[in-house]
């Protein structure tokens, strides 16, 4: 399942022959996320607060189930 983040909305207000376009931003819901940095392989990974990264090997299906369950109660997952 692919999830997208809504970060803003465009509102058009028409008064007579003049129209105003407003962009209302909601902000980045991932702004408060933590960042994991791997200097060995040169990558970073942002993850929601409250989600614990572990070195315990689990299969992809188990990891997806844990992540989906976590995302039901935390904003910004995708």
GROMACS elastic network, one bead per residue, 0.5 to 0.9 nm:
[ bonds ]
;  ai    aj funct       b0    kb
    1    78     6  0.89686   500
    2    78     6  0.69332   500
    3    77     6  0.77409   500
    4    76     6  0.88815   500
    4    77     6  0.86756   500
    4    78     6  0.62009   500
    5    28     6  0.83899   500
    5    29     6  0.79285   500
    5    76     6  0.68897   500
    5    77     6  0.83091   500
    5    78     6  0.73136   500
    6     9     6  0.80650   500
    6    26     6  0.77170   500
    6    27     6  0.89131   500
    6    28     6  0.86500   500
    6    29     6  0.88731   500
    7    24     6  0.86915   500
    7    25     6  0.59330   500
    7    26     6  0.51811   500
    7    27     6  0.57633   500
    7    28     6  0.62499   500
    7    29     6  0.79456   500
    8    23     6  0.68052   500
    8    24     6  0.54273   500
    8    26     6  0.52698   500
    8    27     6  0.74178   500
    9    22     6  0.82291   500
    9    23     6  0.58121   500
    9    24     6  0.53085   500
    9    25     6  0.65575   500
    9    26     6  0.80971   500
   10    21     6  0.68807   500
   10    22     6  0.56634   500
   10    24     6  0.63035   500
   10    25     6  0.87648   500
   11    20     6  0.81082   500
   11    21     6  0.57434   500
   11    22     6  0.50755   500
   11    23     6  0.63836   500
   11    24     6  0.75911   500
   12    19     6  0.66935   500
   12    20     6  0.55963   500
   12    22     6  0.63017   500
   12    23     6  0.88794   500
   13    18     6  0.83937   500
   13    19     6  0.54752   500
   13    20     6  0.50228   500
   13    21     6  0.64005   500
   13    22     6  0.79965   500
   14    17     6  0.71020   500
   14    18     6  0.58501   500
   14    20     6  0.63150   500
   14    21     6  0.87640   500
   15    18     6  0.53615   500
   15    19     6  0.60741   500
   15    20     6  0.81704   500
   16    19     6  0.78045   500
   25    28     6  0.87136   500
   26    29     6  0.81251   500
   27    30     6  0.88034   500
   27    31     6  0.81269   500
   28    31     6  0.54019   500
   28    32     6  0.86104   500
   28    76     6  0.80912   500
   29    32     6  0.72474   500
   29    33     6  0.83797   500
   29    75     6  0.65197   500
   29    77     6  0.85298   500
   30    33     6  0.52853   500
   30    34     6  0.88255   500
   30    46     6  0.81151   500
   30    47     6  0.80967   500
   30    48     6  0.71860   500
   30    75     6  0.79655   500
   30    76     6  0.53879   500
   30    77     6  0.78172   500
   31    34     6  0.85853   500
   31    76     6  0.89206   500
   32    48     6  0.75004   500
   32    49     6  0.73339   500
   33    46     6  0.61381   500
   33    47     6  0.54135   500
   33    49     6  0.54700   500
   33    76     6  0.88384   500
   34    45     6  0.83704   500
   34    46     6  0.56721   500
   34    47     6  0.54670   500
   34    48     6  0.61972   500
   34    49     6  0.60731   500
   35    44     6  0.66185   500
   35    45     6  0.55926   500
   35    47     6  0.63020   500
   35    48     6  0.87840   500
   36    43     6  0.84638   500
   36    44     6  0.55043   500
   36    45     6  0.50120   500
   36    46     6  0.62178   500
   36    47     6  0.76569   500
   36    53     6  0.87204   500
   37    42     6  0.77047   500
   37    43     6  0.61884   500
   37    45     6  0.65544   500
   37    46     6  0.88097   500
   38    41     6  0.58926   500
   38    42     6  0.56485   500
   38    43     6  0.54244   500
   38    44     6  0.60665   500
   38    45     6  0.83532   500
   39    43     6  0.68200   500
   39    44     6  0.84476   500
   40    43     6  0.82903   500
   47    50     6  0.87767   500
   47    51     6  0.69224   500
   47    52     6  0.86896   500
   47    53     6  0.86917   500
   47    77     6  0.83871   500
   48    51     6  0.57273   500
   48    52     6  0.87366   500
   48    71     6  0.89392   500
   48    74     6  0.77214   500
   48    75     6  0.84513   500
   48    76     6  0.76544   500
   48    77     6  0.72945   500
   49    52     6  0.79889   500
   49    74     6  0.87494   500
   50    70     6  0.87336   500
   50    74     6  0.88631   500
   51    67     6  0.83084   500
   51    70     6  0.74625   500
   53    56     6  0.89134   500
   54    57     6  0.81415   500
   55    58     6  0.89905   500
   58    61     6  0.83309   500
   58    62     6  0.64278   500
   58    63     6  0.66554   500
   59    62     6  0.55246   500
   59    63     6  0.64010   500
   59    64     6  0.88177   500
   60    63     6  0.50611   500
   60    64     6  0.60942   500
   60    65     6  0.86450   500
   61    64     6  0.51129   500
   61    65     6  0.62344   500
   61    66     6  0.87117   500
   62    65     6  0.51926   500
   62    66     6  0.63023   500
   62    67     6  0.86657   500
   63    66     6  0.52157   500
   63    67     6  0.61591   500
   63    68     6  0.86126   500
   64    67     6  0.50702   500
   64    68     6  0.59945   500
   64    69     6  0.84752   500
   65    68     6  0.51946   500
   65    69     6  0.61215   500
   65    70     6  0.85655   500
   66    69     6  0.52451   500
   66    70     6  0.62081   500
   66    71     6  0.87265   500
   67    70     6  0.50281   500
   67    71     6  0.61498   500
   67    72     6  0.88591   500
   67    77     6  0.85937   500
   68    71     6  0.50693   500
   68    72     6  0.65413   500
   68    77     6  0.85301   500
   69    72     6  0.54641   500
   69    73     6  0.76187   500
   70    73     6  0.59529   500
   70    74     6  0.65046   500
   70    77     6  0.84660   500
   71    74     6  0.50109   500
   71    75     6  0.69206   500
   71    76     6  0.78278   500
   71    77     6  0.54446   500
   71    78     6  0.79130   500
   72    75     6  0.80632   500
   72    77     6  0.85613   500
   74    77     6  0.68212   500
